[in-house]
Amino acid sequence: MSPKTIPVIIDCDTGIDDANALVIACASARLDIRAVTTVAGNTVIENSTRNTLNVLHLLGRDDIPVGRGAAGPIFGPLRAAASTHGEDGLGGYRFEQDATAALSPLPAPELIARTLEASCEPVTLIALGPATNVAALLLQRPDLHAKIEKIVFMGTSDQRSLFRTFNIRVDPEAFRICLESGLPVYGVGRLLALQHAYITQDELEEIGRIGNRVGDFIYQILSAYTDYRLVDGKKVIAMFDEATVAFAVEPGLFTYQKYFCEVDCGDSWRRGLTYIDFDGTLKKAEEEKNLYYVETADREGFVKLMMDAIRSYADLS
């Protein structure tokens, strides 16, 4: 018997890794994608929305409604990641024409709310960008919390590295709202991607040899991606958003534990840092622990899942 499908809503700030994450999500028979919403983060909301619509069109998924969301964080200006994703969010990649058919007239929080209301079962929210839209939904519609199975979020970092993950740095208040919602929150963090969910240059070249349009697209945008790291002296690309979607698709590839987490929302350089009580110093009761921190991944299994997803697409006319 095939596994039960998982109803999901994906909230994304479509830059390079979000685009690849959408490729994985749309290829999965496990995920029932009810809606996609956009948020400013990697790039401005106009680019994020256009990129999302164009990627879904490339994947043959114009049937998924797309809601345009927040143009900036709850407080302060947007600081996008043009140096990593390019000014347009996709490293300069050009689609033949912009797709618009799937754009919903509903703003992101309302589209999420309507989708939850229409669902007969709880829905998983996959947040690949700053949590601004998700936080708005949680604040505006507390009556819908019971319709949310869990939040799978791309972010969180080991505070010992003093590194602020991008999505939380952009909107720490939004992530704090998620943590305080009482809902199960799963954080797929920076260290997991750097240590366990990455691809090598050889694996990137393998994507380029797959020979379909989706593979060519992913090869081109990942080749433009500037967020490289060194592992054993070799350049690798950390798969941040891809790992987050992969966790939703195949959680058995990952390990995680529940901890208490708080986020710094002050105005010092620490703003956006997450503090995770790994060693139990704060002596929090089990019910006070608010984050399932995803710690490790089976890299071989993750890479296979991603490669199989890219290979699954036939060329679309």
C-alpha positions in Angstrom: 0.0 0.0 0.0 1.4 3.4 -1.0 2.1 5.9 1.8 -0.7 8.4 2.5 -0.2 11.8 0.8 0.6 14.8 3.0 -1.3 18.0 2.3 1.0 21.0 2.3 1.2 24.7 1.6 4.6 26.0 0.6 5.6 29.5 1.4 8.8 30.6 -0.4 11.0 33.5 -1.4 11.9 32.0 -4.7 15.6 32.3 -5.3 17.8 29.5 -6.5 17.4 27.0 -3.7 13.7 27.6 -3.5 13.4 26.8 -7.2 15.1 23.5 -6.7 13.0 22.8 -3.6 9.9 23.3 -5.7 11.3 20.8 -8.2 11.6 18.2 -5.5 8.2 19.0 -4.0 6.3 18.9 -7.3 8.0 15.6 -8.2 6.9 13.9 -5.0 3.9 11.6 -4.9 4.0 12.0 -1.1 3.1 15.7 -1.2 -0.4 17.1 -2.0 0.5 20.7 -2.7 -2.7 22.7 -2.0 -1.2 26.2 -2.5 2.1 28.1 -2.8 2.6 31.6 -1.3 5.4 34.0 -1.9 7.3 36.3 0.5 10.2 38.8 0.1 13.5 37.4 1.3 16.1 36.2 -1.1 14.7 38.8 -3.5 12.0 41.4 -3.6 8.4 40.3 -3.6 7.9 41.1 -7.3 10.8 38.8 -8.3 9.8 36.1 -5.7 6.3 35.9 -7.1 7.3 36.0 -10.8 10.0 33.4 -10.2 7.5 31.1 -8.4 4.9 31.3 -11.1 7.5 30.7 -13.8 9.1 27.7 -12.0 5.7 26.1 -11.4 4.8 26.6 -15.1 8.1 24.9 -16.1 7.1 22.0 -13.9 3.6 21.8 -15.4 1.9 22.8 -12.2 -0.2 25.9 -13.2 -3.0 24.1 -11.3 -1.5 25.2 -7.9 -2.8 28.6 -6.8 0.0 31.1 -5.9 -0.7 33.9 -3.4 1.5 37.0 -3.3 2.6 37.8 0.2 4.6 40.2 2.3 6.9 42.7 0.7 9.0 43.0 3.8 9.5 41.8 7.4 7.3 42.8 10.3 9.8 45.5 11.4 12.4 47.3 9.4 13.5 47.2 5.8 14.1 44.1 3.7 17.7 43.1 3.2 17.6 40.7 0.3 20.4 38.3 -0.8 21.2 39.7 -4.3 24.9 38.8 -3.8 23.9 35.1 -3.5 20.9 34.8 -5.8 21.4 37.6 -8.3 19.3 40.7 -8.6 16.4 38.8 -10.1 16.7 35.9 -7.6 17.6 33.3 -10.1 21.1 34.2 -11.1 20.0 36.0 -14.3 18.1 33.0 -15.7 15.5 34.1 -18.3 12.3 32.3 -19.0 10.8 32.7 -22.5 7.8 34.5 -21.1 6.3 35.1 -17.6 3.5 32.8 -16.4 0.6 34.5 -14.7 -2.3 31.9 -14.9 -1.8 30.5 -11.4 -1.7 33.9 -9.6 -4.5 34.0 -7.0 -6.3 37.3 -6.3 -6.0 36.5 -2.6 -3.0 37.7 -0.6 -0.9 35.0 0.9 -2.3 34.9 4.4 -5.9 34.8 3.1 -5.0 32.1 0.6 -3.4 30.0 3.4 -6.5 30.6 5.5 -9.0 29.6 2.7 -6.9 26.5 2.0 -6.9 25.5 5.6 -10.6 26.1 5.9 -11.3 23.9 2.9 -9.1 21.0 4.1 -10.7 18.0 5.8 -7.3 17.1 7.4 -4.5 19.2 9.0 -2.1 20.7 6.6 1.7 21.0 6.9 3.1 24.5 6.3 6.6 24.4 4.6 8.3 27.8 5.1 11.3 28.2 2.9 11.7 32.0 3.4 11.2 34.5 6.2 8.2 33.4 8.2 6.3 36.7 7.7 3.3 35.3 5.9 3.0 32.3 8.3 3.2 34.7 11.3 0.5 36.9 9.8 -1.8 33.8 9.4 -1.1 32.7 13.0 -2.0 36.1 14.4 -5.0 36.8 12.3 -6.6 33.3 12.4 -5.9 31.6 15.8 -9.1 29.6 15.1 -7.2 27.8 12.3 -4.3 26.6 14.4 -6.0 23.2 14.7 -5.9 22.9 10.9 -2.1 23.0 10.9 -0.3 19.7 11.3 3.1 21.3 11.8 5.5 24.0 10.5 8.6 22.9 8.7 10.9 25.9 8.6 14.2 26.5 6.8 16.3 28.2 9.5 17.8 28.0 13.0 21.5 27.7 13.8 23.7 26.4 16.6 24.3 29.6 18.7 27.8 28.5 19.3 28.7 29.4 15.7 27.3 33.0 16.3 25.8 32.7 12.8 22.3 34.1 12.1 20.5 32.1 9.5 19.1 34.3 6.7 15.4 33.7 7.1 15.4 34.4 10.8 17.7 37.4 10.4 15.3 39.0 7.9 12.3 38.6 10.2 13.1 37.3 13.7 9.7 38.5 15.1 7.9 36.3 12.6 9.9 33.2 13.7 9.3 34.0 17.3 5.5 34.1 16.6 5.8 30.6 15.2 7.8 29.3 18.2 5.2 30.8 20.6 2.2 29.4 18.6 2.1 26.1 20.4 2.3 24.3 17.1 5.0 21.7 16.3 7.9 23.6 14.6 10.6 21.7 12.8 13.8 23.7 12.1 16.0 22.5 9.3 19.2 24.5 10.0 22.3 25.8 8.4 24.6 23.2 9.9 22.6 20.3 8.6 22.8 21.6 5.0 26.5 22.4 5.3 27.4 19.0 6.9 24.9 16.5 5.5 22.8 18.0 2.7 25.1 19.3 0.0 26.1 18.4 -3.6 29.6 18.3 -5.0 30.7 19.8 -8.3 30.6 16.3 -9.8 27.0 15.9 -8.7 26.2 19.3 -10.2 27.7 18.2 -13.5 25.6 15.0 -13.3 22.5 17.2 -13.1 23.7 19.0 -16.2 23.8 15.6 -18.0 20.3 14.5 -17.1 19.1 16.0 -20.4 15.6 17.4 -19.7 14.5 21.0 -19.5 14.2 20.9 -15.7 17.7 19.5 -15.3 19.1 22.1 -17.6 17.3 24.8 -15.6 18.6 23.5 -12.3 22.1 23.2 -13.6 22.1 26.7 -14.9 20.8 28.4 -11.8 23.0 26.3 -9.4 26.0 27.1 -11.5 25.2 30.8 -10.9 24.7 30.2 -7.1 27.5 31.9 -5.1 26.9 30.2 -1.7 29.6 27.6 -2.0 31.4 26.0 0.9 34.5 23.8 1.2 34.3 20.2 2.4 37.6 18.2 2.4 39.1 21.0 0.4 36.4 20.8 -2.4 33.7 23.2 -3.3 30.2 22.1 -2.5 26.8 23.7 -2.6 24.7 23.5 0.5 21.1 22.5 -0.2 19.2 24.6 2.3 15.6 24.8 1.0 16.0 21.5 -0.8 16.8 19.7 2.5 13.7 21.3 4.1 11.4 20.0 1.4 13.2 16.6 1.5 12.5 16.4 5.2 8.8 16.9 4.6 8.9 14.2 1.8 11.1 11.6 3.6 11.6 12.4 7.3 13.2 9.0 7.7 16.4 10.3 6.0 16.8 12.8 8.9 17.3 12.8 12.7 15.8 15.4 15.0 15.3 16.2 18.7 13.0 18.5 20.6 14.6 21.5 22.4 13.6 24.8 23.9 14.5 27.6 21.5 14.3 31.4 21.7 15.2 34.0 19.1 16.9 37.3 19.7 14.6 40.1 18.5 16.7 43.0 19.9 18.5 45.7 18.0 22.1 44.6 18.6 24.3 42.6 16.2 22.7 39.5 17.8 19.3 40.2 16.3 18.2 37.0 14.6 20.4 34.6 16.5 18.6 31.5 17.8 19.5 30.1 21.2 18.8 26.4 21.4 19.0 24.7 24.8 20.9 21.7 23.6 22.3 20.6 27.0 19.2 21.4 29.1 20.8 24.2 31.0 17.4 26.0 31.3 15.8 22.9 32.7 12.6 23.4 30.6 9.8 20.9 31.0 8.9 18.8 27.9 5.8 20.9 27.2 7.9 24.1 27.1 10.2 22.8 24.4 9.1 24.5 21.2 11.4 23.3 18.4 12.2 20.0 16.7 15.8 20.7 15.6 16.7 18.6 12.6 20.3 17.6 13.2 21.5 15.1 10.7 20.7 13.7 7.2 21.6 10.7 5.1 23.5 12.6 2.4 23.5 9.7 0.0 19.7 9.3 0.4 19.1 13.0 0.1 21.1 13.4 -3.1 19.3 10.4 -4.6 15.9 11.8 -3.7 16.9 15.1 -5.4 18.4 13.5 -8.5 15.4 11.2 -8.9 13.1 14.2 -8.7 14.9 16.1 -11.4 15.0 13.0 -13.7 11.3 12.5 -13.3 10.3 15.4 -15.4 9.6 14.8 -19.1 10.1 17.7 -21.4 6.9 19.8 -21.5 5.8 21.5 -24.7 
